[in-house]
Amino acid sequence: MDAKQHYYDRLRSFETENVEPGGIVLLGSSHLEWFDTTRFLPGRRIVNRGIASDRLGIGNRGILHRLDISVFQCQPAFILFNNGVNDLGELWRTGEPSLNAIIDAYTRVIAKIRAGVPDVPVLIVNELPTTGRFAELNPLIRQLNPHIARTADCHGCRHMDFHREVVNEAGLLRGELTTDGLHLNDDGYALFAEQLEPYLPPT
């Protein structure tokens, strides 16, 4: 997949959608874009603003640069946010951006969401562990997750520790929940939906 092309293709598709106010916006990357909410969250009005391979916004693409079309124009009643692992992946592969730059970008995204829709509930889901060929990401994920929890607390957001639910005793993503060591399979998404339910607004 050409990540840049996919990003702009998704933005164009967002522009053509007729979104009714009051939905649940999913904001993030592949974990949320590929979440089959019709199957796993039936009966809920979901506005899926996930873009596979998307990052926080260091540079000229990413969530920080698309909040108007992805969130504010949707007039959501609830926002579910999960992002950051692709920035960590870039750090792992190339040595850049720094962890501090990623933390700063994460904080700016949440602050901008809060400023734009101060009365809308926001649920922040932390980063999942990984396994297999992605296992070396885990030390970075374990460093970022405490900052995610603090950012949620500082900005009046709720925080869901999904990492705790899917990690095994070796500190890796449980193998029965993943397709490739990074992404969830159907069993993983079923557990994700189960864990989300107590946080979501009543149907």
N, C-alpha and C positions, 0 to 999 in steps of 0.2 A: 504494500500500500504506500502510495505517495502521501506522506503526512501533510505536507503543505497543501496539496490539491484537495485532500479530504477535508481539511480545515475550511477552505473557502467554499467547497461544495456544500458543506453543512451550513455555513452561514447563509448561503443563497437559499437553501431549503427553509431555513428559519424565516427568512424574509417573506416567503410565500404562504406561510401558515397563518391561519385565522385563529388566534388563540383567545379563548374566552377568559376573562379575569377570574381569579380565585382558584387556580390549579396548583398542583405541587410541582415545582420546578426541580429537576435533577440537573445539577451543575457539576461537570467533571469531565473525565476522559473515557476510556474504553469500558471500565468497570460499570459506568452508568449508561453509556450509549448502548451497550449490548445487554442491558438488563431488560428482560421481557416482562414488563410490568403488567401487560394484559393477562399474562399467565400467573405471575407471582403476586401481583397486587390488584386483583380484579375488583372492579367497582369504584376505582379511584381515578380522578381526572389528573393525568400525568402529562407534564410538558417536558419532554426529554431534551435537555440541552447538553448532553454528553457528546464529546468529540474525541474519538480514538486518537491516541498519541498526543493529545493536547497537554499543554504545560501551563504554569501559573501566569506567565506573562513577562518573563525576562526576555527582552527583545521586542519585536514588532508583532508577534502573534501571541495568542494565549488568552486565558480567562480574563485577566485584568483589562484586556482591550475589547472584550465583547460583552460586557455586562449589560449594556443598554439593550441589545437585541436578545440576549440570553436570559435576562432577569427582569430588568426594570419595565420594559415594554410589555411583558407578560402579566404584570400586576398580580403576582402570585399571592396565595394565602399561606404558603409554606415553601421553604427552600431546603433541599438536601444537597450538601456539598461534600465532595471527595475528590481531592487532587493533590499532586505533588510527587507521585512516584516517577513520572516521566522526567521531571527535573532531577530527581535523585539518580535515575538511570543515566542521564547525560553526565552528571558528576562522576559516576562510577566508570563510565566509558572513557571520558576525556579529561577529567580533572576539573572541569568547569561546568556550571557556575559553582561558587563555593557554597557550603552548607549555610553560612550566614546570609548569603544573597538569596538563597531559597527561602529561608525563614522570613527574611524581610519581604519578599514578594508574597508569601503566604499571608503575612499580616496585612499587607496593603490590600490584597483581594478582600479579605474579611472586613476590613475597615471601610472599604468602598461599598460593599454590599450593605453594611449596617447604615452607612450615611444615606444610601439611596432608598432603602426600605426599612426605616428604623423600627417599625411596628410589626414587621413580618417575622414569625418564628424561623430560626435557622438551626438546622441540625448538621453538625460537622462530624463526619465519619473519618476516623483515623486511617493510617496506611496499613494495608494488609501485609503479613509476612509473605515471603516468596520461598520457592524451593527449586530443585533441579538446577538448570543452567542459570537461573536468576538468583540463586541462594546468596551470592556475594552482596546483593543489595541489602540484606537484612541488617548489618551493622548501621547503615545509613538510616534505614527505616526506624530502627530503635532509637536513634538520635533525634529524628524529626518528631516522632510521636509525642513526646512530652511537651514540645513547643506547640503542637496542635492543640493539646488539651488546655494549655495556658492561654492560647489565643482565643479559644472558644469562651473560656471563663472571663477573660478581659473584655470581650465584646458582647457579652450577654447572650451567647449562643449555647445551645445544648450540645453535648459531646457524646458520641457513641463509640465505645472501645470495641470495635469489631475485631481488631487484631487479637484480642484476648480470646475471642470465641473460636478462632480458626487456626491458632498456633499449636504445634505439638510440643512434646517435651524437649525436643532438640532445637526448638526455636524456629522451626520451619512451617510453612503453610502445609496443612494436612493434605496428603496426597489425594485422598478421595474427593476433595472439594475443588480440584483444579484441572484444567485442560492441558496446561503447558508449564506449570510452575509459577505463573504470574496471574493469569486470568481465572475467574471462577467458572466451574461447570454448572449444570443444572442443580446438583445437590448443594453447591456453594451458594447459588442464588436463592434457593429455597430457604436456606439458613439465614441468608441476608434479609430476605423479606420477613421471616419470622422475628428476627431481632429488631427490625424497623418498626413493626406494628405498634408497640407501646408508645413510640415517639410521634407517630403521625396523627394529624387531626382526625376527629371522628368522622365516619362516613355518613 
